[in-house]
Amino acid sequence: MPGISLAGVEKNYGSYRAVRGLDLEVRDGEFLCLLGPSGCGKTTTLRMIAGLENLAAGKLAVGGRVVDCPSEAVFVPAEKRGMGLVFQSYALWPHLTVEQNTEFGLKLRRMPRQESRRRVDEVMRALGIEALRQRYPSQLSGGQQQRVALARMLAVNPEVLLLDEPLSNLDARLRLEMRAELKRLHAAFGTTIVFVTHDQWEAMTLADTIAVMNEGVLQQLGTPDDIYARPANRFVAEFVGNPPINIVELGSDDELSRSLGRYLAERNAGSEDVGSVGIRPENLRLGPGTQSAAGGFSAPAEVTGVLPTGGSWIVELRTGGRAMFLNTHVPPGVRIGETLRFDVPPQALHLFDRDGARLPAGDAALARA
């Protein structure tokens, strides 16, 4: 299966710059998620890869073949790119059965009947929809329709599979099942997949690599672990994570900001360059003691809320004049109104400069603490 290369890609709609200077490599057989909020440029990027939108500038290549480059007057139309595209709307033919919908693309390619039947049977078996072959789309659930849409694309054996928020119409249980199904299909077929989503959990559970976008600009490219544990900037840190990361602005007129600034200065963590500090809710620990363990940061806090979420608890704290959130999978055993201390290990503090970029030098200083 081919890889995809985007170099200096731009897309404009009048004066609006939807995608700006995008450099992105999707490796052969990789499952890449384009992740970001609405309007960030992820679907526009997918449509450019598919050939449904023209580049304003830059170069797009698939498998080493340039398919779109305005400066070289090259544009390969969508139907000649060897790609399968599944939209949020499944777009099944209502008058065709499941089997006929699955076979539709093969008929357009005039594949021999015997080979076509073998391919349809293979794909339907892989997706677990063999028993539905004589049903019509109106007789299927949302999850079943999704599988048929995927089967139709996989039947033609596309070199690249492009998925534009295909699970957003499903309920929570079906979305979970289809995520597992997509992972299994990727392992079985080895197809290069580009998946667009605004749902961080979809991206984290499905992708080999995540490309986080905002306002048409690529913010960070990395594995799910990299994106979560080492966010490149404040936007990535705040967008990925539920509950969201706690952010403390240094220089603010509250006790938590001042004490955190003193803590960083004592450890030579470049506090003069730090604009804000991020703390993941699961890295906060509560206890009655007055001393932090292993050189971590500690401060008093009042419990203002305990929110059970089923299997975990979110504890709302008030400390130094601001709210903080703690997430735990162990019953917290605290009461509203109780005053305790929270503790954060030094390596769990994410330091960002005043422009929001990550400060790796500060990370290294805290790791030595």
C-alpha atoms as one frame of an Amber mdcrd trajectory, in Angstrom:
protein
   0.000   0.000   0.000   1.305   3.495  -0.837   2.313   6.273   1.484   1.080
   9.851   1.181   3.227  12.981   1.147   2.009  16.559   1.564   4.636  19.298
   1.165   3.826  22.960   1.782   0.137  22.340   1.071  -2.160  25.372   1.091
  -5.913  25.662   0.579  -7.763  28.961   0.406 -11.436  29.872   0.093 -11.250
  33.472  -1.022  -9.354  35.322   1.697  -9.876  32.485   4.213  -6.833  30.194
   4.583  -8.268  26.779   5.451  -4.931  24.904   5.410  -1.570  26.646   5.855
   1.840  25.279   4.824   1.007  21.685   5.720   3.919  19.223   5.668   2.761
  15.691   6.461   3.963  12.165   5.705   1.652   9.158   6.005   3.703   5.972
   5.865   2.828   2.914   3.819   0.191   0.910   5.733  -0.118   3.494   8.515
  -3.341   4.381  10.346  -3.219   8.155  10.752  -5.876  10.287  12.452  -6.370
  13.948  11.613  -7.615  15.358  14.916  -8.863  18.821  15.771 -11.887  21.041
  16.455 -14.452  22.001  13.825 -12.965  24.331  11.223  -9.358  23.296  11.848
  -8.783  22.075   8.257  -8.818  18.309   8.810 -11.710  17.486   6.442 -10.335
  19.915   3.836  -7.017  18.051   4.032  -8.789  14.733   3.555 -10.695  16.089
   0.553  -7.454  17.311  -1.029  -5.930  13.842  -0.604  -9.058  12.327  -2.162
  -8.977  14.710  -5.124 -12.257  16.444  -4.251 -10.453  19.750  -3.640  -7.564
  21.344  -5.555  -4.440  22.569  -3.792  -3.823  26.321  -3.830  -0.096  25.670
  -3.406   2.327  22.892  -2.493   2.616  19.294  -3.652   0.655  16.109  -2.913
   2.056  12.693  -3.822   0.654   9.192  -3.321   3.027   6.241  -3.576   5.703
   8.544  -4.993   3.403   9.753  -7.820   2.514  13.448  -7.797  -1.278  13.746
  -7.949  -1.690  17.467  -7.299   0.811  20.290  -7.749  -0.388  23.702  -9.007
   3.141  24.924  -9.851   3.649  21.898 -12.139   0.077  22.009 -13.535  -0.548
  18.450 -12.302  -3.934  17.249 -11.085  -5.029  13.603 -11.068  -8.827  13.326
 -10.687 -10.351  11.468  -7.742 -11.431   8.409  -9.753  -7.838   7.767 -10.862
  -6.199   7.912  -7.423  -7.102   4.380  -6.280  -8.676   5.544  -3.023 -11.798
   4.621  -1.083 -13.727   7.343   0.718 -16.316   6.803   3.478 -18.280   9.877
   4.579 -20.166  10.630   7.775 -23.267   9.914   5.673 -23.000   6.301   4.508
 -24.587   7.036   1.080 -25.854   3.485   0.506 -28.116   2.835  -2.475 -31.559
   2.386  -0.880 -32.891   0.175  -3.714 -29.952  -2.262  -3.570 -29.430  -5.089
  -1.091 -26.415  -5.300   1.170 -24.775  -7.700  -1.274 -25.500  -5.447  -4.253
 -24.221  -2.357  -2.425 -21.009  -4.199  -1.554 -20.571  -5.318  -5.167 -21.379
  -1.924  -6.678 -17.802  -0.686  -7.132 -16.663  -4.011  -8.590 -19.400  -3.834
 -11.234 -18.256  -0.353 -12.222 -14.773  -1.800 -12.703 -16.241  -4.677 -14.715
 -14.563  -7.317 -12.605 -15.337 -10.884 -13.804 -18.430 -12.264 -12.070 -16.728
 -15.191 -10.327 -13.900 -13.052  -8.979 -16.387 -10.375  -7.927 -18.489 -12.869
  -5.944 -15.386 -14.248  -4.241 -14.257 -10.756  -3.234 -17.720  -9.763  -1.959
 -17.987 -12.960   0.109 -14.522 -12.386   1.574 -15.205  -8.794   2.611 -18.688
  -9.512   3.978 -17.313 -12.379   6.029 -14.525 -10.159   7.411 -17.083  -7.534
   8.476 -19.606 -10.016   9.861 -22.481  -8.997   7.546 -22.955 -12.248   5.606
 -26.346 -12.882   7.244 -27.543  -9.449   6.064 -26.770  -9.882   2.375 -30.422
  -9.825   1.198 -31.534  -6.928   3.404 -31.964  -3.338   2.236 -30.352  -0.325
   3.972 -33.696   0.705   5.506 -33.735  -2.663   7.330 -30.321  -2.123   8.946
 -29.179  -0.430  12.151 -26.692   2.445  12.023 -23.798   0.142  12.895 -24.798
  -2.351  10.196 -25.040   0.432   7.603 -21.562   1.555   8.614 -20.205  -1.942
   8.014 -21.836  -2.099   4.593 -20.299   1.274   3.640 -16.889  -0.026   4.711
 -17.447  -3.303   2.864 -18.264  -1.434  -0.353 -14.977   0.454  -0.115 -12.854
  -2.529   0.933 -14.284  -4.702  -1.842 -12.520  -2.638  -4.517  -9.263  -3.056
  -2.546  -8.338   0.655  -2.441  -4.705   1.567  -2.025  -5.741   4.231   0.510
  -8.886   4.347   2.668 -10.110   7.806   3.681 -12.668   8.029   6.509 -14.409
  11.330   7.301 -15.921  11.058  10.820 -17.662   7.784   9.879 -18.657   6.861
  13.450 -20.218  10.135  14.570 -23.794   8.988  13.846 -23.522   5.874  16.027
 -24.438   5.483  19.691 -21.696   4.987  22.279 -21.796   1.179  22.297 -21.728
   0.872  18.514 -18.908   3.392  18.264 -16.844   1.264  20.641 -17.585  -1.869
  18.615 -16.727  -0.169  15.320 -13.453   1.192  16.681 -12.429  -2.367  17.525
 -13.644  -3.469  14.073 -11.576  -0.809  12.304  -8.450  -1.793  14.248  -8.982
  -5.430  13.268  -9.595  -4.559   9.617  -6.472  -2.438   9.460  -4.429  -5.313
  10.841  -6.042  -7.765   8.391  -5.894  -5.701   5.174  -2.858  -3.489   5.844
  -4.496  -0.573   4.023  -3.110   2.931   4.458  -5.864   4.753   6.379  -6.431
   8.464   6.979  -9.219   9.017   9.513 -10.742  12.414  10.323 -12.257  12.972
  13.758 -12.840  15.660  16.378 -13.128  12.921  19.049  -9.857  12.564  20.932
 -10.761   9.095  22.220 -11.320   7.808  18.683  -7.929   9.149  17.669  -6.154
   7.803  20.767  -7.647   4.305  20.486  -7.442   3.869  16.700  -4.360   5.588
  15.340  -0.737   4.596  14.919  -0.049   8.309  14.486  -2.095  11.421  15.281
  -1.834  14.759  13.471  -3.366  17.493  15.647  -4.546  20.530  13.672  -5.877
  23.953  14.619  -6.785  26.901  12.404  -5.322  25.159   9.363  -1.929  24.565
  10.980  -0.403  21.244  12.043   0.254  21.542  15.787   1.859  18.169  16.506
   2.485  14.831  14.798   3.189  11.804  16.972   2.010   8.580  18.538  -0.986
   8.708  20.907   1.407   8.375  23.858   3.563  11.277  22.607   0.554  13.512
  22.014  -0.789  12.897  25.522   2.402  12.711  27.582   4.475  15.329  25.734
   2.100  17.857  24.114   3.988  20.248  21.848   2.023  23.280  23.042  -0.860
  24.422  25.227  -3.436  23.900  22.496  -2.570  20.193  22.190  -2.383  19.816
  25.973  -5.828  21.371  26.472  -7.502  19.673  23.497  -6.401  16.126  24.362
  -7.481  14.766  27.727 -10.734  14.246  29.620 -11.102  15.794  32.135  -9.001
  18.533  30.504  -5.577  19.430  31.801  -5.344  21.934  34.668  -3.534  25.098
  33.537  -1.920  27.516  36.002  -0.861  30.883  34.576   2.340  32.105  36.200
   2.381  35.764  37.118  -1.280  35.702  38.131  -2.259  37.351  41.385  -3.133
  34.207  43.351  -1.264  32.085  45.876  -1.127  28.944  43.711   0.567  30.820
  40.859   3.088  32.430  43.247   3.954  29.195  45.086   4.334  27.280  41.829
   6.648  30.022  40.521   8.805  29.763  43.676   8.895  25.972  43.341  10.175
  26.176  39.746  12.758  28.848  40.631  14.151  26.684  43.453  14.678  23.834
  40.977  16.247  26.008  38.285  13.499  25.008  35.860  13.728  28.193  33.804
  10.897  29.868  35.678  11.663  33.217  34.023  10.662  31.667  30.667   7.584
  29.805  31.921   4.224  31.351  31.072   1.995  28.538  32.282   2.099  25.081
  33.859  -0.140  22.145  32.955  -1.085  19.335  35.352  -3.063  16.312  34.169
  -5.969  15.515  36.559  -4.768  11.921  37.028  -1.352  13.174  38.233  -2.823
  14.995  41.244  -2.712  13.054  44.521  -4.535  13.915  47.735  -3.326  13.292
  51.254  -3.406  14.701  54.783   0.365  15.251  54.998   2.204  18.545  54.782
   5.288  17.429  52.858   5.488  16.479  49.181   7.030  13.124  48.334  10.074
  12.863  46.040  10.489  16.588  45.509   7.054  17.180  44.010   4.934  20.296
  44.232   2.411  20.442  47.068  -0.290  22.921  48.098  -3.386  22.999  50.337
  -6.795  22.543  48.715 -10.456  22.461  49.713 -12.708  19.751  48.258 -15.641
  21.503  46.546 -17.142  18.591  44.618 -16.975  14.808  44.111 -18.359  13.602
  40.777 -18.687   9.844  40.185 -18.491   8.951  36.472 -18.848   5.174  36.698
 -15.560   3.399  37.370 -13.771   6.657  38.185 -14.261   9.858  40.190 -13.575
  13.512  39.423 -12.741  15.589  42.502 -13.125  19.350  42.236 -10.685  21.326
  44.366 -10.317  24.990  45.289  -6.708  25.965  45.855  -4.920  29.298  45.893
  -7.972  31.083  44.534  -8.619  28.809  41.552 -10.338  25.525  40.644  -8.410
  22.308  39.947  -9.670  18.867  38.950  -8.367  15.487  40.057  -9.254  12.195
  38.367  -8.940   8.838  40.138 -10.032   5.233  39.575  -9.949   4.590  43.330
 -12.779   5.875  45.571 -11.334   9.190  46.830 -12.760   8.921  50.357 -13.038
  12.702  50.794 -15.918  14.984  51.797 -17.033  18.297  50.369 -15.636  21.097
  52.516 -12.648  19.032  53.681  -9.213  20.688  53.445  -6.274  18.515  52.379
  -3.047  18.869  50.451  -2.498  17.796  46.879   0.815  16.596  45.557   2.195
  16.477  41.989   5.395  14.605  41.001   7.914  16.978  39.359   7.974  15.028
  36.074   4.167  15.469  35.778   4.427  19.266  35.410   4.113  20.418  31.780
   5.871  23.753  31.264   4.894  26.153  28.464   6.372  29.516  27.495   4.342
  32.709  27.145   3.470  31.827  23.547   2.216  28.383  24.620   5.127  26.295
  23.266   6.478  23.426  25.384   9.726  24.079  27.309  11.797  20.865  27.097
  14.616  22.437  29.133  12.180  22.834  32.023  11.123  19.208  31.639  14.736
  18.110  31.953  15.314  20.267  35.059  12.248  18.853  36.791  13.189  15.292
  35.895  16.435  15.782  37.837  14.582  17.139  40.887
